[in-house]
Amino acid sequence: MEKMRARLKEADKDGDGAISLSEATALPHLQQHFAALDTNQDGKVTREEMRAHHEKMRQARRSGGPRHEGAGPQGQARPMPPAPAAG
């Protein structure tokens, strides 16, 4: 946990306590999930938004749901539905 806090602090170049999308380039996982994390859509991810997202994912795991939005069980991509039969 301390390692992640240090990485977030280092990425927060302007020192405002939040990570912007441009700052998130230093943290690829955060950048990949930026839209889901930025719940108020202000262009920044705060510690509170990260905490809320992680709690939501913990609850989903407990209930057998996807680990990340758009993911299937155990964080795997959801399979594509079969194509409709021709003719």
Contacts in CASP RR format, 6 or more apart in sequence:
PFRMAT RR
TARGET T0000
AUTHOR 0000-0000-0000
METHOD contacts of the structure
MODEL  1
MEKMRARLKEADKDGDGAISLSEATALPHLQQHFAALDTNQDGKVTREEM
RAHHEKMRQARRSGGPRHEGAGPQGQARPMPPAPAAG
7 26 0 8 1.000
7 27 0 8 1.000
8 19 0 8 1.000
8 27 0 8 1.000
8 47 0 8 1.000
10 26 0 8 1.000
11 19 0 8 1.000
11 23 0 8 1.000
11 24 0 8 1.000
11 26 0 8 1.000
11 27 0 8 1.000
11 30 0 8 1.000
12 18 0 8 1.000
12 19 0 8 1.000
12 23 0 8 1.000
13 23 0 8 1.000
14 20 0 8 1.000
14 23 0 8 1.000
16 44 0 8 1.000
17 46 0 8 1.000
17 47 0 8 1.000
18 44 0 8 1.000
18 45 0 8 1.000
18 46 0 8 1.000
18 47 0 8 1.000
19 27 0 8 1.000
19 30 0 8 1.000
19 44 0 8 1.000
19 45 0 8 1.000
20 43 0 8 1.000
20 44 0 8 1.000
21 31 0 8 1.000
21 34 0 8 1.000
21 43 0 8 1.000
24 30 0 8 1.000
24 31 0 8 1.000
24 34 0 8 1.000
24 45 0 8 1.000
25 31 0 8 1.000
30 37 0 8 1.000
30 45 0 8 1.000
33 53 0 8 1.000
33 68 0 8 1.000
33 69 0 8 1.000
34 45 0 8 1.000
36 53 0 8 1.000
36 68 0 8 1.000
36 69 0 8 1.000
37 45 0 8 1.000
37 49 0 8 1.000
37 50 0 8 1.000
37 53 0 8 1.000
38 44 0 8 1.000
38 45 0 8 1.000
38 49 0 8 1.000
39 49 0 8 1.000
39 52 0 8 1.000
39 53 0 8 1.000
40 49 0 8 1.000
57 67 0 8 1.000
57 68 0 8 1.000
60 66 0 8 1.000
60 67 0 8 1.000
61 67 0 8 1.000
64 73 0 8 1.000
65 72 0 8 1.000
65 73 0 8 1.000
66 72 0 8 1.000
66 73 0 8 1.000
66 75 0 8 1.000
66 78 0 8 1.000
67 74 0 8 1.000
67 75 0 8 1.000
68 75 0 8 1.000
70 77 0 8 1.000
70 78 0 8 1.000
71 77 0 8 1.000
71 78 0 8 1.000
72 78 0 8 1.000
END
